[in-house]
Amino acid sequence: MNRKELVETVAREAGLTAAQATAAVAAVLDGVVTSVARGEKVNLPGFGTFELRHRAARSGRNPQTGEAMEIAASDAPAFKPAAAFKQAVADR
C-alpha cells in the first residue's frame, strides 16, 4: 500500500473527502516524524511504538576492499509493532 492508497482507505473508512483524508494522513505522519526527531516515543496502542534509537560508533570493513574502517555513531528511527499487530499478521 502506498500513500495514495492509504488516503483512499482512510477516506472510505472514515467517511471523509479525499482532501480531508489527505490532510489527516499528512498530519499523523508529520506528528510521528516530528516527535521521533525530538527523541520522543510515539505509542499507538494496538499498533506499535515509534522511537529514536542510537547506534554507537563501531569498527567495520569496507566490503569492496576489506579495509578496516570506523563507522560513525548515528541515530535512526525504529518501529516496534504491538502484540495485537503481530497477532493480526500471524493470523492472516
N, C-alpha and C positions, 0 to 999 in steps of 0.2 A: 504494500500500500504506500503510495506517495502522498505528498501534502494535499494535492488536489482531491484525491480520493478520500482522504481523511476529512477534509472540509465538506465534501458531498455527504459523507456518512453522518457527520455532526449535524448538518442542516436537516437531513431527513429524520434522524432520530430525535432531535430536539425541536423540530417544527420551526426552524429558523430559515431566513432567506440566505442565499449564498453569501451575500455581503456580511450579514450578521455572523454567520458561521466562520467566515474567513477572519473577521475581527476577533472572534472568541478564540479560535485556534492560535492566532498570532499572539494574543495576549497571554495565553497559557504558556506557550513556548518561550516567549520573551521573559516571562516571570521566572521560569525554571532556569534559563540561561543566566539571567542577571543574579539570581540568588546563589547559584552554584559558583559563579565567578567571584562573588564576595566571600566564598568559603562556607556558605550556609548549606545545610542539608534541606532537601525538599522531599517530604514524606507524603506520599499519596496512599493512604490505607487501601489495601486490596489490590494495589497496582505495583508499587515499589518505591524505592528511595533513590534520588539522585544526589550525588555528593562529589566533593573535590578530593582527590587522592594525591598525595605527594609521592613521587618516585625519587628515591635517593640517588646520588651520583654513584656510578659503578664503572668497573672496567669491562671492556668488551673487545671484540675483534672485528676488524674490517673484513666482511665476507669475501671481498674481491682479492685482497692482498694477504689476509691473515695477520696483518699487523695489529698489535695491541693498541687500544685507544681508550680514552676516558669518555664516558657518556655522562653528560651534564645532568644535574638534578632537574626535575620538571614537575609540573602539576598537570593532572589530567582529570577530565570528568569521568565519573563512573556511575553505573546503574546497578542496583541490586533488586531483582524482582521480589515481590511479596509472595508468601506461600500460596495465596489464592491464585495468583497469576501463574505460578509454576504448575499448580494442580490443573488449572484450566488447559494449559498447553499439553500436559501429560495425558489428560483425558480425551483429547481430540480424536 
